[in-house]
Amino acid sequence: MLEVQSGITLVLTVILFVVKAFALVDCVRRPPADFAVRQTLEKNAWLVILGLAVVAHLLLWSPLGLLNLVGTVAALVYLAQLRSPA
């Protein structure tokens, strides 16, 4: 039973890391004008937030830690605001 739980935790951790990393890479590649059009935070603010989320995830490799949950929410908000159709 413990092996199954560890496996699920590992899969969840990797998936959440990929989501955060994808959001960060998307933010780096997106032109600053897109942020003004979507009326959201500036590109630099998103870069700091998402960069900290990725670093926190690497340092605290637990998907249910407070910082990782906050980083996951930030990445999902970024993706919802800037990757959704206009």
C-alpha positions as CSV (number, residue, x, y, z in Angstrom):
1,M,0.0,0.0,0.0
2,L,2.8,2.4,0.8
3,E,4.4,1.8,-2.6
4,V,1.2,2.7,-4.4
5,Q,0.9,5.9,-2.3
6,S,4.6,6.8,-3.0
7,G,4.0,6.2,-6.7
8,I,1.0,8.4,-6.8
9,T,2.8,11.1,-4.9
10,L,5.7,10.9,-7.3
11,V,3.5,11.1,-10.4
12,L,1.5,14.1,-8.9
13,T,4.8,15.8,-8.1
14,V,6.2,15.4,-11.6
15,I,2.9,16.5,-13.2
16,L,2.7,19.7,-11.1
17,F,6.3,20.5,-11.8
18,V,5.7,20.1,-15.6
19,V,2.7,22.5,-15.3
20,K,4.8,25.1,-13.5
21,A,7.7,24.7,-15.9
22,F,5.4,24.9,-18.9
23,A,3.9,28.1,-17.6
24,L,7.3,29.6,-17.0
25,V,8.6,28.7,-20.5
26,D,5.4,30.1,-22.0
27,C,5.8,33.3,-20.1
28,V,9.4,33.7,-21.2
29,R,8.4,33.2,-24.9
30,R,5.3,35.4,-24.8
31,P,5.6,39.1,-26.0
32,P,5.0,41.7,-23.4
33,A,2.1,43.2,-25.4
34,D,0.0,40.0,-24.7
35,F,0.0,40.9,-21.0
36,A,-1.4,44.4,-21.6
37,V,-4.1,43.1,-24.0
38,R,-5.2,40.5,-21.4
39,Q,-5.2,43.1,-18.6
40,T,-3.2,41.0,-16.3
41,L,0.1,41.4,-14.4
42,E,3.1,42.6,-16.3
43,K,5.4,40.0,-17.9
44,N,8.2,40.7,-15.3
45,A,5.8,40.1,-12.4
46,W,4.7,36.7,-13.9
47,L,8.3,35.8,-14.5
48,V,9.2,36.3,-10.9
49,I,6.1,34.5,-9.6
50,L,6.5,31.5,-11.9
51,G,10.3,31.4,-11.4
52,L,9.9,31.3,-7.7
53,A,7.2,28.6,-8.0
54,V,9.6,26.4,-10.1
55,V,12.5,26.9,-7.6
56,A,10.3,26.2,-4.6
57,H,9.1,23.0,-6.3
58,L,12.6,21.9,-6.9
59,L,13.7,22.7,-3.3
60,L,10.6,21.3,-1.6
61,W,9.8,18.2,-3.7
62,S,6.4,17.7,-2.1
63,P,3.2,18.4,-4.1
64,L,1.1,19.2,-1.0
65,G,3.4,21.6,0.6
66,L,2.0,25.1,1.1
67,L,4.5,26.8,-1.2
68,N,4.0,24.2,-3.9
69,L,0.3,24.6,-3.8
70,V,0.5,28.4,-4.0
71,G,2.9,28.0,-7.0
72,T,0.6,25.5,-8.7
73,V,-2.4,27.9,-8.3
74,A,-0.2,30.8,-9.7
75,A,0.8,28.7,-12.7
76,L,-2.8,27.7,-13.3
77,V,-4.0,31.3,-13.1
78,Y,-1.3,32.3,-15.5
79,L,-2.3,29.6,-18.0
80,A,-6.0,30.4,-17.6
81,Q,-5.5,34.1,-18.3
82,L,-2.9,34.0,-21.0
83,R,-3.4,30.7,-22.8
84,S,-7.2,30.8,-23.0
85,P,-8.8,32.0,-26.2
86,A,-9.4,35.8,-26.3
